[in-house]
């Protein structure tokens, strides 16, 4: 099944998988720029930092988090950071 046929809540570009890996915490999050948000939470060009990733379908560029499903455009990056750095990324949109 291709991602065009999968149901998604938002379409994201310029995305990154953010890995937080500290002693007792290992979580993955999605950070990127909104192209479309079908739930009406964000407008085009807003950045998002999602809740924890539950499933990442690399073949179809599709991510499911605790709260939503995301279609990804283009190739993304994988970054590893501390919880503090991730919180700065979420709050301010940059490290």
MDAnalysis code that builds the backbone (N, CA, C; Angstrom):
import MDAnalysis as mda
import numpy as np

u = mda.Universe.empty(285, n_residues=95, atom_resindex=np.repeat(np.arange(95), 3), trajectory=True)
u.add_TopologyAttr("name", ["N", "CA", "C"] * 95)
u.add_TopologyAttr("resid", np.arange(1, 96))
u.add_TopologyAttr("resname", ["UNK", "UNK", "UNK", "UNK", "UNK", "UNK", "UNK", "UNK", "UNK", "UNK", "UNK", "UNK", "UNK", "UNK", "UNK", "UNK", "UNK", "UNK", "UNK", "UNK", "UNK", "UNK", "UNK", "UNK", "UNK", "UNK", "UNK", "UNK", "UNK", "UNK", "UNK", "UNK", "UNK", "UNK", "UNK", "UNK", "UNK", "UNK", "UNK", "UNK", "UNK", "UNK", "UNK", "UNK", "UNK", "UNK", "UNK", "UNK", "UNK", "UNK", "UNK", "UNK", "UNK", "UNK", "UNK", "UNK", "UNK", "UNK", "UNK", "UNK", "UNK", "UNK", "UNK", "UNK", "UNK", "UNK", "UNK", "UNK", "UNK", "UNK", "UNK", "UNK", "UNK", "UNK", "UNK", "UNK", "UNK", "UNK", "UNK", "UNK", "UNK", "UNK", "UNK", "UNK", "UNK", "UNK", "UNK", "UNK", "UNK", "UNK", "UNK", "UNK", "UNK", "UNK", "UNK"])
u.atoms.positions = np.array([
    [0.858, -1.177, 0.000],
    [0.000, 0.000, 0.000],
    [0.899, 1.234, 0.000],
    [0.648, 2.159, -0.891],
    [1.446, 3.378, -0.942],
    [0.886, 4.410, 0.012],
    [1.713, 5.401, 0.360],
    [1.268, 6.393, 1.332],
    [0.133, 7.260, 0.813],
    [-0.032, 7.365, -0.519],
    [-1.155, 8.128, -1.052],
    [-2.490, 7.483, -0.689],
    [-2.503, 6.173, -0.477],
    [-3.730, 5.459, -0.154],
    [-3.947, 5.335, 1.350],
    [-2.926, 5.644, 2.135],
    [-3.054, 5.572, 3.587],
    [-3.713, 6.851, 4.094],
    [-4.502, 6.730, 5.106],
    [-5.150, 7.885, 5.705],
    [-4.150, 8.603, 6.607],
    [-4.072, 9.929, 6.444],
    [-3.148, 10.694, 7.271],
    [-3.828, 11.966, 7.763],
    [-3.312, 12.475, 8.881],
    [-3.835, 13.707, 9.471],
    [-3.088, 14.934, 8.983],
    [-1.795, 14.777, 8.710],
    [-0.992, 15.912, 8.263],
    [0.098, 15.441, 7.304],
    [0.463, 16.340, 6.416],
    [1.510, 16.109, 5.423],
    [2.692, 16.993, 5.831],
    [3.893, 16.390, 5.943],
    [5.059, 17.074, 6.493],
    [6.218, 17.021, 5.502],
    [6.951, 18.148, 5.397],
    [8.173, 18.196, 4.585],
    [9.337, 18.624, 5.480],
    [10.551, 18.571, 4.939],
    [11.751, 18.986, 5.678],
    [11.765, 18.383, 7.087],
    [11.587, 17.095, 7.140],
    [11.363, 16.414, 8.413],
    [12.626, 15.765, 8.965],
    [12.563, 15.518, 10.269],
    [13.627, 14.829, 10.977],
    [13.014, 13.872, 12.000],
    [13.625, 12.718, 12.130],
    [13.315, 11.820, 13.237],
    [14.241, 12.240, 14.371],
    [13.670, 12.628, 15.483],
    [14.439, 13.085, 16.631],
    [14.483, 11.955, 17.650],
    [15.672, 11.481, 17.917],
    [15.861, 10.403, 18.885],
    [16.398, 10.984, 20.182],
    [15.655, 10.771, 21.257],
    [16.106, 11.154, 22.592],
    [16.518, 9.867, 23.288],
    [17.788, 9.799, 23.639],
    [18.325, 8.578, 24.233],
    [19.143, 8.955, 25.454],
    [18.494, 8.905, 26.601],
    [19.169, 9.160, 27.866],
    [19.021, 7.914, 28.731],
    [19.619, 7.896, 29.877],
    [19.725, 6.688, 30.691],
    [18.437, 5.878, 30.800],
    [17.341, 6.506, 31.144],
    [16.097, 5.756, 31.308],
    [15.023, 6.158, 30.292],
    [15.412, 6.874, 29.249],
    [14.451, 7.347, 28.249],
    [14.986, 7.098, 26.854],
    [14.192, 6.411, 26.061],
    [14.521, 6.222, 24.651],
    [13.224, 6.416, 23.863],
    [13.100, 7.554, 23.212],
    [11.888, 7.879, 22.456],
    [12.271, 8.481, 21.116],
    [11.378, 8.296, 20.133],
    [11.515, 8.910, 18.815],
    [10.349, 9.867, 18.611],
    [10.641, 11.018, 17.996],
    [9.640, 12.033, 17.701],
    [9.820, 12.495, 16.256],
    [8.801, 13.114, 15.712],
    [8.874, 13.702, 14.381],
    [8.904, 15.215, 14.515],
    [9.831, 15.834, 13.803],
    [9.928, 17.284, 13.728],
    [9.935, 17.647, 12.255],
    [9.150, 18.640, 11.841],
    [9.144, 19.026, 10.436],
    [8.249, 20.218, 10.172],
    [8.078, 20.514, 8.895],
    [7.298, 21.661, 8.442],
    [5.990, 21.179, 7.833],
    [4.901, 21.806, 8.231],
    [3.564, 21.410, 7.784],
    [3.308, 21.866, 6.350],
    [2.847, 20.923, 5.535],
    [2.367, 21.226, 4.197],
    [0.842, 21.332, 4.244],
    [0.234, 20.388, 4.957],
    [-1.226, 20.344, 5.093],
    [-1.560, 19.684, 6.422],
    [-2.566, 20.205, 7.106],
    [-3.044, 19.598, 8.342],
    [-4.558, 19.425, 8.225],
    [-4.987, 18.205, 8.046],
    [-6.409, 17.919, 7.864],
    [-7.231, 18.105, 9.128],
    [-6.577, 18.166, 10.292],
    [-7.288, 18.403, 11.548],
    [-7.414, 19.898, 11.846],
    [-6.759, 20.748, 11.050],
    [-6.859, 22.184, 11.226],
    [-6.091, 22.737, 12.416],
    [-5.114, 21.998, 12.909],
    [-4.337, 22.456, 14.064],
    [-3.242, 23.428, 13.673],
    [-2.677, 23.226, 12.486],
    [-1.532, 24.005, 12.026],
    [-1.789, 24.542, 10.632],
    [-1.086, 25.615, 10.283],
    [-1.201, 26.162, 8.936],
    [0.066, 25.842, 8.149],
    [0.005, 26.017, 6.859],
    [1.142, 25.756, 5.983],
    [2.362, 26.533, 6.481],
    [3.491, 25.825, 6.600],
    [4.736, 26.456, 7.007],
    [5.027, 26.394, 8.488],
    [4.037, 26.059, 9.320],
    [4.292, 25.893, 10.752],
    [5.212, 24.696, 10.961],
    [6.011, 24.737, 12.011],
    [6.792, 23.548, 12.359],
    [6.024, 22.761, 13.413],
    [6.269, 21.459, 13.438],
    [5.646, 20.610, 14.448],
    [6.709, 19.755, 15.121],
    [6.430, 19.382, 16.330],
    [7.213, 18.410, 17.087],
    [6.165, 17.500, 17.707],
    [6.111, 16.272, 17.258],
    [4.994, 15.390, 17.598],
    [5.154, 14.706, 18.950],
    [4.110, 13.998, 19.317],
    [4.197, 13.056, 20.427],
    [5.055, 11.870, 19.962],
    [5.292, 10.918, 20.820],
    [6.157, 9.771, 20.518],
    [5.708, 9.012, 19.274],
    [6.686, 8.582, 18.499],
    [6.406, 7.760, 17.318],
    [6.096, 6.341, 17.769],
    [4.981, 5.832, 17.271],
    [4.569, 4.456, 17.551],
    [5.035, 3.534, 16.435],
    [4.933, 4.019, 15.175],
    [5.329, 3.218, 14.011],
    [5.894, 4.137, 12.942],
    [6.994, 3.692, 12.339],
    [7.623, 4.425, 11.242],
    [7.742, 3.480, 10.062],
    [6.976, 3.723, 9.011],
    [6.997, 2.931, 7.789],
    [7.921, 3.645, 6.805],
    [9.199, 3.245, 6.811],
    [10.202, 3.894, 5.965],
    [9.926, 3.701, 4.483],
    [9.370, 2.563, 4.102],
    [9.098, 2.291, 2.691],
    [8.075, 3.260, 2.106],
    [7.126, 3.668, 2.924],
    [6.056, 4.547, 2.448],
    [6.137, 5.969, 3.003],
    [7.214, 6.288, 3.736],
    [7.351, 7.612, 4.355],
    [6.094, 7.981, 5.124],
    [5.779, 7.164, 6.094],
    [4.549, 7.316, 6.862],
    [4.856, 7.075, 8.336],
    [4.370, 7.966, 9.198],
    [4.610, 7.851, 10.641],
    [3.293, 7.897, 11.391],
    [3.190, 7.037, 12.385],
    [2.050, 7.065, 13.297],
    [2.595, 7.395, 14.679],
    [1.992, 8.398, 15.322],
    [2.372, 8.774, 16.683],
    [1.245, 8.374, 17.622],
    [1.362, 8.753, 18.862],
    [0.309, 8.457, 19.832],
    [-1.013, 9.117, 19.436],
    [-0.943, 10.260, 18.728],
    [-2.147, 11.037, 18.450],
    [-2.527, 11.195, 16.990],
    [-1.605, 10.981, 16.049],
    [-1.879, 11.300, 14.648],
    [-1.080, 10.426, 13.699],
    [-1.423, 10.532, 12.407],
    [-0.698, 9.859, 11.335],
    [-0.179, 10.930, 10.378],
    [1.063, 10.761, 9.924],
    [1.732, 11.770, 9.106],
    [2.286, 11.170, 7.824],
    [2.021, 11.852, 6.710],
    [2.624, 11.522, 5.425],
    [3.837, 12.430, 5.276],
    [4.989, 11.844, 4.927],
    [6.234, 12.593, 4.823],
    [6.626, 12.775, 3.366],
    [7.097, 13.970, 3.011],
    [7.585, 14.244, 1.656],
    [9.100, 14.305, 1.651],
    [9.691, 13.721, 0.628],
    [11.138, 13.793, 0.464],
    [11.884, 12.937, 1.459],
    [13.200, 13.108, 1.445],
    [14.016, 12.357, 2.389],
    [14.228, 13.204, 3.633],
    [14.311, 12.545, 4.744],
    [14.487, 13.244, 6.004],
    [15.816, 12.911, 6.634],
    [15.991, 13.405, 7.836],
    [17.215, 13.171, 8.595],
    [16.872, 12.462, 9.904],
    [17.881, 11.889, 10.488],
    [17.758, 11.280, 11.810],
    [18.767, 11.987, 12.705],
    [18.278, 12.589, 13.783],
    [19.196, 13.251, 14.713],
    [19.010, 12.648, 16.104],
    [20.072, 12.661, 16.867],
    [20.030, 12.210, 18.257],
    [20.341, 13.415, 19.133],
    [19.550, 13.596, 20.171],
    [19.780, 14.735, 21.055],
    [19.373, 14.394, 22.483],
    [19.728, 15.280, 23.371],
    [19.353, 15.116, 24.775],
    [17.903, 15.548, 24.954],
    [17.339, 15.227, 26.074],
    [15.981, 15.659, 26.382],
    [15.907, 17.184, 26.412],
    [16.931, 17.821, 26.956],
    [16.979, 19.282, 27.000],
    [16.973, 19.868, 25.585],
    [17.800, 19.321, 24.699],
    [17.844, 19.808, 23.311],
    [16.516, 19.577, 22.608],
    [15.904, 18.425, 22.834],
    [14.605, 18.133, 22.222],
    [13.540, 19.109, 22.712],
    [13.581, 19.456, 23.980],
    [12.597, 20.414, 24.500],
    [12.795, 21.793, 23.887],
    [14.048, 22.189, 23.636],
    [14.310, 23.462, 22.956],
    [13.785, 23.418, 21.522],
    [13.972, 22.292, 20.859],
    [13.472, 22.136, 19.495],
    [11.961, 22.230, 19.462],
    [11.309, 21.598, 20.421],
    [9.850, 21.645, 20.492],
    [9.339, 23.051, 20.799],
    [9.965, 23.723, 21.738],
    [9.496, 25.050, 22.163],
    [9.832, 26.170, 21.176],
    [11.048, 26.114, 20.615],
    [11.538, 27.243, 19.829],
    [11.743, 26.955, 18.341],
    [11.667, 25.678, 17.960],
    [11.836, 25.327, 16.551],
    [13.286, 25.235, 16.111],
    [14.217, 25.338, 17.050],
    [15.637, 25.185, 16.722],
    [16.409, 24.808, 17.980],
    [17.593, 24.277, 17.774],
    [18.443, 23.892, 18.908],
    [19.290, 25.056, 19.355],
])
